[in-house]
Amino acid sequence: MAGLRNQPQGNPYPPNDRGPLRGILGRFCDTDGRKCGKQGSLVVCSPPFGPSDMRHMLQVRAGASEGTRTDSCHGGQGTPEEEAMGLDLVEFTIAVEDAFQVAIPDADAAKVRTPAQLVDYLMARLPRSDSTACLEQRAFYAVRQAGIRVLEAPRSTFRPDIQWDDLIPPGQRRDYWRLLHNAAGTSKWPRLTLFGKFHRGTGTIGGTARYLATYTPGALKRDDRKGWSRAEVEHVIRLLMAEEFGIADFRWDQEFVRDLGLD
């Protein structure tokens, strides 16, 4: 990975709100500074492009008036690693930061080239533990508790294979989905589609739990004073690699760009 900016903790944009940015990036800038803004319906940003630039672009897309140029972000030219960083790795880096609730500075990120190095980096910055918890199980408990509170259904109702549409009153999916998110207390929650349908894999209680275990495990462990084991960190990285890139089979010493073909 390469070219990351210091990130504030938390998630200033909705979950999964990154895909529409792919393929619409353009450039306009003075050579000595960064410019980001809107041109018509597109958000454009000058290189170098890093995770904080994506956050800035999302803020511009959400709040700037059409045609407005907003002086950014971080002036000057980036390192070769920064300029070589593609959108795939930008998105992955943001997902890692959100999942573990850490910020990864540029100087550190430029040195992280393999999944093993990423795990080493995270282990050096997270509270550590020798014990391993099942994050999917914790996520299921969080989803079940939220469902009991919001839907006022008995505990036995909530099983991993149960469809949310069997529990949520007809015509009230969006309202109840928002209430379930609030009750779960996690920073992320699966989004509904534009037409109010569930995205693939999140329409069951178990699917929602898997989403939380992948994208917000830090929230599931915030009350755990034992910290993270290496097995837990590796497990989350595997989940993120599969979800973000569709790569389920990889070696820890493979390089993101050279061996796995990521940009």
Summary of the structure (lengths in Angstrom):
residues: 263
radius of gyration: 19.5
end to end distance: 8.9
largest distance: 61.8
contacts: 794
relative contact order: 0.15
helix: 43%
strand: 7%
